[in-house]
Amino acid sequence: MERSNVDKESLQLQAKLRTSQLEDQVEDLKNKLNVAAAKLEEEIKQKQQLQAQLQSASKDQATLVFKDEEIKQLNERLQAKQKTIEDLDGAQGNTQTQVQQLRSTI
């Protein structure tokens, strides 16, 4: 009977020890899971920030393309006006020459 009680107590102690070990393992796994979750959250935040930066850069690029086209159009208009001014200067020079010729003939 005593042997049976000793065996029973031994089995109970072994079960308690194993239970304690398993609880420690569960706690360790919980800690590892929390660390992994925190790292994952940080990665998600970084990816969201990168995505926001990418969207902002895309908008900036679209704005630059629009502004570049606008500058090209303004340059074309400026060149056309400069050509008109040159033509008017040439016409004015011709007119002055004609006026001088008329004066000299009068």
Buried (B, 14 or more C-beta within 10 A) or exposed (E): EEEEEEEEEEEEEEEEEEEEEEEEEEEEEEEEEEEEEEEEEEEEEEEEEEEEEEEEEEEEEEEEEEEEEEEEEEEEEEEEEEEEEEEEEEEEEEEEEEEEEEEEEE
